[in-house]
Amino acid sequence: MLAMPLVGWAMLAAARDPVVLAGPFVLPPIVPHSPLAYAWLRALHGVLAYALFGLILAHLGAALLHALIRRDGVFASMALWRRRSATGLRADA
């Protein structure tokens, strides 16, 4: 998750595009201008995007597996909406 914005920043720097965060705040380039570096970094950025999307889908699939098929309490132990007793302990503990 840290590599994705760094590769994007380097990709834009290699293309000589400014990276504006807010108002007048512009990030300095972290790589020199190079069309070849831009091409490589753009391809890498795309691969990382698909990998991150696949990781999110796998995580969602595993959560649904535990919640709907296995019903082993893993999903319920991570849920933010789980019920608590009056003493502050979990009701299922």
C-alpha positions in Angstrom: 0.0 0.0 0.0 3.0 2.3 0.4 4.5 1.4 -2.9 1.4 2.4 -4.9 1.6 6.2 -4.2 5.4 6.3 -4.4 5.4 4.6 -7.8 2.6 7.0 -8.9 4.6 10.0 -7.6 7.8 8.7 -9.4 5.7 8.1 -12.6 4.4 11.7 -12.6 7.9 13.0 -11.9 9.3 11.1 -14.8 6.7 12.6 -17.1 7.4 16.1 -15.7 3.9 16.5 -14.4 3.5 18.4 -11.1 2.1 16.6 -8.1 -0.1 19.2 -6.4 -1.3 18.2 -3.0 -3.3 21.2 -1.9 -3.2 24.8 -3.1 0.4 25.9 -3.7 2.0 22.8 -2.1 3.7 20.9 -4.9 5.8 17.7 -4.3 9.3 17.8 -5.7 10.2 15.3 -8.4 11.8 12.1 -7.0 13.2 10.8 -10.3 14.6 12.6 -13.3 12.6 13.2 -16.5 12.7 10.1 -18.7 10.0 8.8 -21.1 11.4 5.3 -20.7 11.2 5.5 -16.9 7.6 6.9 -17.2 6.6 3.9 -19.4 8.1 1.4 -16.9 6.6 3.1 -13.9 3.2 3.4 -15.5 3.2 -0.3 -16.2 4.3 -1.1 -12.7 1.6 1.3 -11.3 -1.0 -0.7 -13.2 0.3 -4.0 -12.0 0.2 -2.8 -8.4 -3.3 -1.4 -8.8 -4.5 -4.8 -10.0 -2.7 -6.6 -7.2 -4.2 -4.3 -4.6 -7.7 -4.8 -6.1 -7.1 -8.6 -6.0 -6.0 -8.5 -2.4 -9.1 -6.5 -1.4 -11.3 -9.1 -3.3 -9.5 -12.0 -1.6 -9.9 -10.4 1.8 -13.6 -9.8 1.2 -14.0 -13.4 -0.1 -12.3 -14.8 3.0 -14.6 -12.6 5.3 -17.7 -13.9 3.5 -16.4 -17.4 3.6 -16.1 -17.2 7.4 -19.4 -15.3 7.8 -21.7 -17.3 5.5 -20.2 -20.8 5.0 -17.9 -21.8 7.9 -19.8 -19.8 10.5 -16.8 -20.3 12.9 -17.1 -17.0 14.7 -14.1 -15.3 13.0 -16.2 -12.7 11.2 -18.2 -12.0 14.4 -15.1 -11.5 16.4 -13.9 -8.8 14.1 -17.3 -7.0 13.5 -17.6 -3.5 14.9 -21.3 -4.1 15.7 -20.9 -7.1 18.0 -23.1 -7.0 21.1 -21.5 -6.2 24.5 -22.8 -7.0 27.9 -23.4 -4.4 30.7 -19.9 -5.0 32.1 -18.2 -4.2 28.8 -17.3 -7.7 28.0 -18.5 -9.5 24.9 -21.8 -11.3 25.2 -20.4 -14.4 23.6 -17.3 -14.6 25.7 
